[in-house]
Amino acid sequence: MLSFFSKRKSVIENPLHTDIHSHLLAAIDDGVKNWEEAETVLRGFLELGFKRIITTPHIMSDTYPNKPSEIIQKHQELKKLIAERKIEIDIQAAAEYYLDENLFAQITKKESLLTFGDRYLLFETNFVSEPLQLKEFIFQATSQGYRLILAHPERYGYMTMAKAEDLRNRGVLFQLNTLSIVGYYSSSIQKMARKFIEKGWVDFLGSDCHNPSQALALKQAWSNKYVQRAMSLPLLNNTI
């Protein structure tokens, strides 16, 4: 099992107790491939001072057509594992919904969706162009009492600060990827992430962790001054 721990383990000071975005249910999407990888990541989160993880596998009709029942079953398997391995961390499960025709139809039909906390619904869009149904989806979902969180807004090629302001005015909350802040994905994404921090337009920080390598990158990013600045914002992670 891959490990990134030193012989002398110590918990890093972390003002956040909860991570709301990760992919730690084995072999259900592009996240961890097996439970050994999940264990490695969870032990890394413990070292970073996290007490609760809300893991959010993709629900994407064409690529990862996961059903809530399948996610719940995988969640139970992971909970059993951490109990057996004596990993003292609270693990919950929701989903990262991809805004496509299937999700729009579910909202239109008022079907029940996987949420966490106070009806928080995490969703993403395609990375290239703004979905035509985005604003109508926001209206329908918020009208039904969902509290929408847009995953990693800094990573969308179509995103501008003007578009971001419009989304926030419509009640959409923003979850920034911690690794975006340190340039893990690209310099352009890093630049956008730092603009959101400067504006204070960050409601949640999330790891979006898919594997042990990203968990290691997260640990290495922790002392970055912009990451620390983001953590000083009035984030909602600890209210869940």
C-alpha positions as CSV (number, residue, x, y, z in Angstrom):
1,M,0.0,0.0,0.0
2,L,1.4,3.4,-1.0
3,S,2.1,5.6,2.0
4,F,3.2,9.2,2.2
5,F,3.6,9.3,6.0
6,S,6.8,10.0,7.8
7,K,7.9,7.7,10.6
8,R,7.0,10.4,13.0
9,K,3.3,11.1,12.3
10,S,1.8,14.4,13.3
11,V,-1.5,16.1,12.6
12,I,-1.1,19.3,10.6
13,E,-3.0,22.3,11.9
14,N,-6.2,22.5,9.9
15,P,-9.1,25.0,10.6
16,L,-11.4,22.8,8.4
17,H,-12.9,19.7,9.9
18,T,-14.8,18.5,6.8
19,D,-14.0,17.8,3.2
20,I,-17.0,17.9,1.0
21,H,-15.7,16.6,-2.4
22,S,-13.8,13.4,-3.1
23,H,-14.0,10.2,-5.0
24,L,-13.2,7.4,-2.5
25,L,-15.8,4.7,-3.3
26,A,-13.7,2.0,-5.0
27,A,-14.2,1.2,-8.7
28,I,-17.4,3.3,-9.1
29,D,-15.9,6.2,-11.1
30,D,-12.5,7.7,-11.9
31,G,-11.6,7.8,-8.3
32,V,-9.8,5.2,-6.1
33,K,-9.4,1.8,-7.8
34,N,-9.7,-0.3,-4.7
35,W,-10.2,-0.1,-0.9
36,E,-6.5,-0.1,-0.3
37,E,-6.2,3.2,-2.1
38,A,-9.2,4.5,-0.2
39,E,-7.6,3.6,3.1
40,T,-4.3,5.4,2.1
41,V,-6.2,8.5,1.2
42,L,-8.3,8.5,4.4
43,R,-5.2,8.1,6.6
44,G,-3.8,11.1,4.7
45,F,-6.9,13.1,5.5
46,L,-6.5,12.2,9.1
47,E,-2.9,13.4,9.1
48,L,-4.2,16.7,7.6
49,G,-6.6,17.1,10.6
50,F,-9.9,16.2,8.9
51,K,-12.6,14.6,11.0
52,R,-15.3,14.1,8.4
53,I,-15.2,13.2,4.7
54,I,-18.2,13.5,2.4
55,T,-17.2,11.5,-0.6
56,T,-19.0,12.4,-3.8
57,P,-18.8,9.9,-6.7
58,H,-19.8,11.1,-10.1
59,I,-23.3,10.6,-11.4
60,M,-22.9,11.1,-15.1
61,S,-25.4,9.4,-17.3
62,D,-23.1,8.6,-20.3
63,T,-19.9,7.7,-18.4
64,Y,-20.7,6.9,-14.7
65,P,-24.4,6.1,-14.5
66,N,-24.3,5.4,-10.8
67,K,-27.6,5.0,-9.0
68,P,-28.1,6.2,-5.4
69,S,-28.6,2.6,-4.2
70,E,-25.2,1.6,-5.6
71,I,-23.5,4.6,-3.9
72,I,-25.2,3.8,-0.6
73,Q,-24.0,0.1,-0.9
74,K,-20.4,1.2,-1.6
75,H,-20.6,3.6,1.2
76,Q,-21.6,0.8,3.6
77,E,-18.6,-1.2,2.4
78,L,-16.2,1.6,3.1
79,K,-17.7,2.2,6.5
80,K,-17.2,-1.5,7.3
81,L,-13.6,-1.2,6.1
82,I,-12.7,1.8,8.3
83,A,-14.3,0.2,11.3
84,E,-12.2,-3.0,10.8
85,R,-9.0,-1.0,10.2
86,K,-9.8,1.4,13.2
87,I,-9.6,4.5,11.1
88,E,-11.3,7.1,13.2
89,I,-12.9,9.4,10.7
90,D,-16.6,10.0,9.8
91,I,-17.3,9.0,6.2
92,Q,-20.5,10.1,4.5
93,A,-21.6,9.8,0.9
94,A,-23.5,12.0,-1.5
95,A,-22.7,12.6,-5.2
96,E,-21.2,15.0,-7.7
97,Y,-23.9,15.4,-10.3
98,Y,-23.1,16.2,-13.9
99,L,-25.5,18.7,-15.4
100,D,-26.8,16.9,-18.4
101,E,-30.2,16.1,-19.9
102,N,-30.7,13.3,-17.3
103,L,-30.1,15.5,-14.3
104,F,-32.3,18.3,-15.8
105,A,-35.1,15.7,-16.3
106,Q,-34.7,14.5,-12.7
107,I,-35.1,18.0,-11.4
108,T,-38.0,18.7,-13.7
109,K,-39.7,15.5,-12.4
110,K,-38.8,16.4,-8.8
111,E,-37.0,13.2,-8.2
112,S,-35.1,12.7,-5.0
113,L,-31.3,13.4,-5.3
114,L,-28.4,12.6,-3.1
115,T,-27.5,15.6,-0.9
116,F,-25.6,16.3,2.3
117,G,-25.9,18.6,5.2
118,D,-28.8,21.1,4.8
119,R,-29.9,19.8,1.3
120,Y,-26.6,20.8,-0.3
121,L,-26.4,19.5,-3.9
122,L,-23.0,19.3,-5.5
123,F,-23.0,19.6,-9.3
124,E,-20.6,20.2,-12.1
125,T,-20.9,21.1,-15.8
126,N,-18.8,20.4,-18.9
127,F,-15.5,22.2,-18.9
128,V,-15.8,23.9,-22.3
129,S,-19.1,25.7,-22.7
130,E,-21.9,27.0,-20.4
131,P,-24.8,24.6,-20.5
132,L,-27.9,26.1,-22.2
133,Q,-30.1,24.8,-19.4
134,L,-27.9,26.1,-16.5
135,K,-30.0,29.0,-15.4
136,E,-33.2,27.1,-15.7
137,F,-31.7,24.2,-13.7
138,I,-30.6,26.7,-11.0
139,F,-34.1,28.1,-10.8
140,Q,-35.8,24.7,-10.7
141,A,-33.4,23.2,-8.1
142,T,-33.5,26.2,-5.8
143,S,-37.3,26.4,-6.0
144,Q,-37.3,22.8,-4.7
145,G,-35.2,23.8,-1.7
146,Y,-31.9,22.5,-2.9
147,R,-28.8,24.5,-1.9
148,L,-26.6,24.3,-5.0
149,I,-22.9,24.1,-4.8
150,L,-21.0,24.4,-8.1
151,A,-17.9,22.2,-8.0
152,H,-14.6,23.8,-8.9
153,P,-15.9,26.8,-10.8
154,E,-12.3,27.9,-11.5
155,R,-11.8,24.9,-13.8
156,Y,-14.4,25.8,-16.4
157,G,-13.1,27.3,-19.6
158,Y,-16.2,29.4,-20.1
159,M,-16.1,30.9,-16.6
160,T,-15.5,34.7,-16.2
161,M,-15.8,36.8,-13.1
162,A,-19.0,38.3,-14.6
163,K,-20.6,34.9,-15.1
164,A,-19.4,33.9,-11.6
165,E,-21.1,37.0,-10.1
166,D,-24.3,36.2,-11.9
167,L,-24.3,32.6,-10.5
168,R,-23.7,33.9,-7.0
169,N,-26.5,36.3,-7.4
170,R,-28.7,33.4,-8.3
171,G,-27.8,31.7,-5.0
172,V,-25.2,29.2,-6.2
173,L,-22.4,28.5,-3.8
174,F,-18.8,27.8,-4.9
175,Q,-16.5,25.0,-4.0
176,L,-12.9,25.7,-4.9
177,N,-10.4,22.8,-5.4
178,T,-7.5,23.2,-3.0
179,L,-5.1,21.9,-5.6
180,S,-6.3,24.5,-8.1
181,I,-4.8,27.2,-5.9
182,V,-1.2,25.8,-6.3
183,G,-1.4,25.2,-10.1
184,Y,-1.9,21.5,-10.0
185,Y,-4.2,21.5,-13.1
186,S,-2.8,24.5,-15.0
187,S,-1.6,28.1,-14.5
188,S,-4.8,29.5,-16.0
189,I,-6.9,27.6,-13.5
190,Q,-4.6,28.7,-10.7
191,K,-5.0,32.3,-11.8
192,M,-8.8,32.0,-11.7
193,A,-8.8,30.3,-8.3
194,R,-6.8,33.1,-6.9
195,K,-9.2,35.6,-8.3
196,F,-12.0,33.9,-6.5
197,I,-10.0,34.0,-3.3
198,E,-9.3,37.7,-3.8
199,K,-13.0,38.4,-4.2
200,G,-13.9,36.1,-1.3
201,W,-16.1,34.1,-3.6
202,V,-15.3,30.8,-2.0
203,D,-17.9,29.0,0.2
204,F,-16.2,25.6,0.5
205,L,-12.8,24.3,-0.1
206,G,-12.7,20.7,-1.4
207,S,-10.0,18.2,-2.1
208,D,-11.6,16.6,-5.1
209,C,-9.2,13.8,-4.3
210,H,-9.3,10.8,-6.6
211,N,-6.2,8.8,-5.6
212,P,-3.2,8.7,-3.2
213,S,-1.1,10.8,-5.5
214,Q,-3.5,13.7,-5.2
215,A,-3.7,13.2,-1.5
216,L,0.1,13.6,-1.4
217,A,-0.1,16.8,-3.5
218,L,-2.8,18.1,-1.1
219,K,-0.4,17.6,1.8
220,Q,2.3,19.4,0.0
221,A,0.0,22.3,-0.8
222,W,-1.1,22.9,2.7
223,S,1.4,25.5,3.7
224,N,0.9,27.6,0.5
225,K,0.1,31.2,1.4
226,Y,-2.9,31.3,-0.9
227,V,-4.3,28.1,0.4
228,Q,-3.9,29.5,3.9
229,R,-5.6,32.7,2.8
230,A,-8.5,30.7,1.4
231,M,-8.8,28.8,4.7
232,S,-9.1,32.2,6.5
233,L,-12.3,33.0,4.5
234,P,-15.7,32.4,6.2
235,L,-16.0,28.9,4.7
236,L,-19.0,26.7,5.3
237,N,-17.1,23.4,5.6
238,N,-17.4,23.3,9.4
239,T,-21.2,24.0,9.4
240,I,-22.1,20.6,8.0
